[in-house]
């Protein structure tokens, strides 16, 4: 017995601690997914909302980067063409680009020979159309941000119901009877809040980028309108 005790005492404590930590980590890694599944059926629609929100965010981010790409040199060249009276060439120059700015300016240039109010209306109408294209599918993020926490709360209610049902069936108040319901309650609430926060953040990040595009559209439209007015005054003079 003394020999066995001396052997045990000779084992380094660091080795024991490392072995225990490794075993604990292995058990945790194996059980995380199973633990998550205890959230119940509510996790299925939450997973769908999570995937949809991420897809919409990535797709809109890429689209806004492409359609809202800024090229100050290009805009200056359009204004130069207008100042030189090359309206048709400026329209063709705009149609060669697929950005929202090119489409808005092209719409204004096509009405350049009309009254100022006609040019302004054409610019504003096309701007609204292009903004609606930028905002495509954004309602998915808004809906996900609103519904996901509510679905998590619904899972919480079902978890509480499960707790009371288990207690009523077994007539015994112990941790085994309430653990499943508590798992479902907490996991569904946490998952709902997580998905809601992701969708909410994505919605406002994209809105911020769209707002910057709208500000540039207004600036470029006003600059073009001034150039068209100056061009018309030069003709009349």
VENMOKA-V96198 format. One record per backbone hydrogen bond with DSSP energy under -0.5 kcal/mol. CO is the residue of the C=O (numbers start at 1). NH is the residue of the N-H. If there is no record, write none. Layout:
{{CO NH} {CO NH}}
This chain:
{{1 5} {2 6} {3 7} {4 8} {5 9} {6 10} {7 11} {8 11} {12 16} {13 17} {14 18} {15 19} {16 20} {17 21} {18 22} {19 23} {20 24} {21 25} {22 26} {23 27} {24 28} {25 29} {26 30} {27 31} {28 32} {30 34} {31 35} {32 36} {33 37} {34 38} {35 38} {36 39} {37 40} {40 43} {41 44} {41 45} {42 46} {43 47} {44 48} {45 49} {46 50} {47 51} {48 52} {49 53} {50 54} {51 55} {52 56} {53 57} {54 58} {55 59} {56 60} {57 61} {58 62} {59 63} {60 64} {61 65} {62 66} {63 67} {64 68} {66 69} {67 100} {67 101} {71 75} {72 76} {73 77} {74 78} {75 79} {76 80} {77 81} {78 82} {79 83} {80 84} {81 86} {82 85} {85 87} {86 90} {87 91} {88 92} {89 93} {90 94} {91 95} {92 96} {94 97} {99 103} {100 104} {101 105} {102 106} {103 107} {104 108} {105 109} {106 110} {107 111} {108 111} {109 112} {111 114} {115 119} {116 120} {117 121} {118 122} {119 123} {120 124} {121 125} {122 126} {123 127} {124 128} {125 129} {126 130} {127 131} {128 132} {129 133} {130 134} {131 135} {133 136} {135 138} {137 140} {137 141} {138 141} {138 142} {139 143} {140 144} {141 145} {142 146} {143 147} {144 148} {146 150} {147 151} {148 152} {149 153} {150 154} {151 155} {152 156} {153 157} {154 158} {155 159} {156 160} {157 161} {158 162} {159 163} {160 164} {161 165} {162 166} {163 167} {164 168} {165 169} {166 170} {167 171} {167 172} {172 174} {174 177} {174 178} {175 179} {176 180} {178 182} {179 183} {180 184} {181 185} {182 186} {183 187} {184 188} {185 189} {186 190} {187 191} {188 192} {189 193} {190 194} {191 195} {192 196} {193 197} {194 198} {195 199} {196 200} {197 201} {198 202} {199 203} {200 204} {201 205} {202 206} {203 207} {204 208} {205 209} {206 210} {207 211} {208 212} {209 213} {210 214} {211 215} {212 216} {213 217} {214 218} {215 219} {216 220} {217 221} {218 222} {219 223} {220 224} {221 225} {222 226} {223 227} {224 228} {225 229} {226 230} {227 231} {228 232} {229 233} {230 234} {231 235} {232 236} {233 237}}
